[in-house]
Amino acid sequence: MPRFHILLLLLVACLATATLAQAPAAVPKPDPEFKKLAVLVGHWKYEGEFKAGPQGPATKVAGEYTGQMILGGFFFQGLMTQGPPGGLHKPVVQLDLEGYDPGNKTIASSVYQDDGTMFPAVVTVSGNTVTWAGKFTIAGKPYLFKAPLVVAPDLMSGTEKAEISADGNTWTPFFEAQYTKIEPAPKK
């Protein structure tokens, strides 16, 4: 019987040594495709205009947008506050969260506004052009949207020209804005 115990102890010691000798698991890293959203990192001011359409008459707006990589770079957060120039009305606050979906190989976006509105989108990044595309509702009717934001090569300004469509075939201008980076994203 003691011989069995010695063999058992040797077997346990060999298994423990083999387990400890294995290389540690690699630390996960954000997908390189997702890192392209870094062109949006920083604090931006913008001025723009919603075009006349199903949401109402043309309306000028001004706002601020802060973009930052969060949770170890696996997610991106954008926080926007927007209202009419001069602050005559309560501003709209919007939070967007983006994350890489490895199953679909896409960047998924969820947008939330302080009036309870929320909608999903897919984000694509090509060079310095970041495009949100998805579906949202205006006055009970669904619309498709695509909103490309072209960031200048120096990453200090950008232009957005969003369009909407009721049928996916005919697209009409919805929103245009000029962005200027006013400072880097706050450090946390």
C-alpha positions as CSV (number, residue, x, y, z in Angstrom):
1,M,0.0,0.0,0.0
2,P,2.7,2.6,0.7
3,R,4.2,1.9,-2.7
4,F,0.8,2.9,-4.2
5,H,0.8,6.2,-2.2
6,I,4.3,7.0,-3.4
7,L,3.3,6.4,-7.0
8,L,0.2,8.5,-6.5
9,L,2.2,11.4,-5.1
10,L,4.7,11.2,-7.9
11,L,1.8,11.2,-10.5
12,V,0.3,14.3,-8.8
13,A,3.7,16.0,-8.7
14,C,4.3,15.3,-12.4
15,L,0.8,16.7,-13.3
16,A,1.3,19.8,-11.2
17,T,4.7,20.4,-12.7
18,A,3.3,20.0,-16.2
19,T,0.4,22.4,-15.5
20,L,2.8,25.0,-14.0
21,A,5.2,24.7,-17.0
22,Q,2.6,25.6,-19.5
23,A,2.8,29.1,-21.0
24,P,0.4,31.6,-19.4
25,A,-2.6,32.5,-21.5
26,A,-2.1,35.4,-23.8
27,V,-3.6,38.7,-22.6
28,P,-6.5,39.6,-24.9
29,K,-6.1,42.7,-27.1
30,P,-8.6,44.8,-28.9
31,D,-9.2,43.9,-32.5
32,P,-6.9,46.0,-34.9
33,E,-10.0,47.0,-36.9
34,F,-11.7,48.5,-33.8
35,K,-8.6,50.6,-33.0
36,K,-9.4,52.6,-36.1
37,L,-12.1,54.4,-34.1
38,A,-9.3,56.3,-32.3
39,V,-9.6,59.0,-35.0
40,L,-12.6,60.2,-32.9
41,V,-10.8,60.4,-29.6
42,G,-10.9,63.9,-28.1
43,H,-13.2,66.8,-27.3
44,W,-14.9,68.3,-30.3
45,K,-17.2,71.3,-30.9
46,Y,-19.5,71.4,-34.0
47,E,-22.0,73.5,-35.7
48,G,-24.5,72.0,-38.2
49,E,-28.0,71.9,-39.6
50,F,-30.8,69.4,-39.7
51,K,-32.2,69.6,-43.2
52,A,-36.0,70.1,-43.7
53,G,-37.6,66.7,-43.8
54,P,-39.8,64.3,-41.9
55,Q,-38.4,65.5,-38.6
56,G,-39.5,69.1,-39.3
57,P,-38.1,72.3,-40.8
58,A,-34.4,73.0,-41.2
59,T,-32.8,73.7,-37.8
60,K,-29.4,74.9,-37.0
61,V,-27.6,73.2,-34.0
62,A,-24.4,73.5,-32.1
63,G,-22.9,70.9,-29.8
64,E,-19.9,69.2,-28.2
65,Y,-18.8,65.6,-28.6
66,T,-16.2,63.8,-26.4
67,G,-14.9,60.4,-27.7
68,Q,-12.8,58.0,-25.7
69,M,-11.6,54.4,-25.8
70,I,-12.9,52.7,-22.6
71,L,-12.6,49.3,-20.8
72,G,-9.0,48.6,-21.9
73,G,-9.6,49.8,-25.5
74,F,-12.3,47.1,-26.2
75,F,-15.1,49.7,-26.4
76,F,-15.5,53.3,-27.5
77,Q,-17.8,55.8,-25.8
78,G,-19.1,59.0,-27.4
79,L,-21.0,61.6,-25.4
80,M,-22.8,64.4,-27.3
81,T,-24.6,67.4,-26.1
82,Q,-26.5,69.4,-28.8
83,G,-28.9,72.2,-28.9
84,P,-29.8,75.3,-30.9
85,P,-27.0,78.0,-31.1
86,G,-27.3,80.3,-28.1
87,G,-28.8,77.6,-25.9
88,L,-32.4,78.7,-26.2
89,H,-33.8,75.2,-25.5
90,K,-32.9,72.3,-23.4
91,P,-30.0,70.5,-25.1
92,V,-30.3,66.9,-26.3
93,V,-27.8,64.5,-24.7
94,Q,-26.7,61.4,-26.5
95,L,-24.5,58.5,-25.5
96,D,-23.1,56.1,-28.1
97,L,-21.2,52.9,-27.3
98,E,-19.3,50.9,-29.8
99,G,-17.7,47.5,-29.6
100,Y,-16.2,45.0,-32.0
101,D,-18.4,42.0,-32.7
102,P,-15.9,39.2,-33.7
103,G,-18.7,36.9,-34.8
104,N,-19.9,39.3,-37.5
105,K,-16.6,41.1,-37.9
106,T,-18.4,44.4,-37.5
107,I,-18.3,47.3,-35.1
108,A,-21.7,47.4,-33.3
109,S,-23.1,50.7,-32.0
110,S,-25.9,51.4,-29.6
111,V,-27.1,55.0,-29.4
112,Y,-29.1,56.3,-26.4
113,Q,-30.7,59.8,-26.1
114,D,-32.1,61.5,-23.0
115,D,-35.6,61.4,-24.4
116,G,-35.7,57.6,-24.2
117,T,-34.8,57.2,-27.9
118,M,-32.4,54.4,-28.7
119,F,-31.3,52.7,-31.9
120,P,-28.6,50.3,-33.1
121,A,-26.1,51.0,-35.9
122,V,-23.1,49.4,-37.5
123,V,-19.9,51.4,-37.8
124,T,-17.4,51.1,-40.5
125,V,-14.0,52.8,-40.6
126,S,-12.2,53.4,-43.9
127,G,-9.1,55.6,-43.4
128,N,-10.3,58.7,-41.6
129,T,-14.0,58.2,-42.6
130,V,-16.2,56.8,-39.8
131,T,-19.7,55.9,-41.0
132,W,-22.7,55.0,-38.8
133,A,-25.5,53.2,-40.6
134,G,-28.7,51.8,-39.2
135,K,-32.4,52.4,-38.7
136,F,-34.3,54.8,-36.5
137,T,-37.9,56.1,-36.2
138,I,-39.3,59.6,-36.9
139,A,-43.0,60.2,-36.0
140,G,-43.6,56.5,-35.9
141,K,-42.1,55.7,-39.3
142,P,-38.9,53.8,-39.8
143,Y,-36.0,55.3,-41.7
144,L,-32.6,54.1,-42.7
145,F,-29.7,56.4,-42.1
146,K,-26.0,56.6,-43.0
147,A,-23.8,59.3,-41.4
148,P,-20.2,59.4,-42.7
149,L,-17.9,61.7,-40.7
150,V,-14.7,62.5,-42.6
151,V,-11.9,63.5,-40.3
152,A,-9.1,65.6,-41.7
153,P,-5.6,64.0,-41.9
154,D,-4.4,66.0,-38.9
155,L,-7.3,64.7,-36.9
156,M,-8.3,68.2,-35.8
157,S,-11.4,68.8,-37.9
158,G,-14.1,66.9,-39.7
159,T,-17.2,67.1,-41.8
160,E,-20.4,65.0,-41.4
161,K,-23.1,64.6,-44.1
162,A,-25.8,62.3,-43.0
163,E,-28.6,61.0,-45.2
164,I,-31.9,59.2,-44.6
165,S,-34.1,56.9,-46.7
166,A,-37.6,55.5,-46.3
167,D,-37.1,52.8,-48.8
168,G,-33.3,52.1,-49.0
169,N,-33.2,53.4,-52.6
170,T,-33.7,57.1,-52.5
171,W,-31.5,59.0,-50.0
172,T,-32.0,62.6,-49.0
173,P,-29.8,65.0,-46.9
174,F,-30.6,64.8,-43.2
175,F,-27.8,66.5,-41.3
176,E,-24.6,68.4,-42.0
177,A,-22.0,69.6,-39.6
178,Q,-18.4,70.9,-39.3
179,Y,-16.4,69.6,-36.3
180,T,-13.3,71.1,-34.7
181,K,-11.2,69.3,-32.1
182,I,-10.7,71.7,-29.1
183,E,-8.6,69.5,-26.9
184,P,-7.5,65.9,-26.5
185,A,-9.8,63.5,-24.6
186,P,-9.6,63.9,-20.8
187,K,-7.2,61.4,-19.1
188,K,-8.8,59.0,-16.7
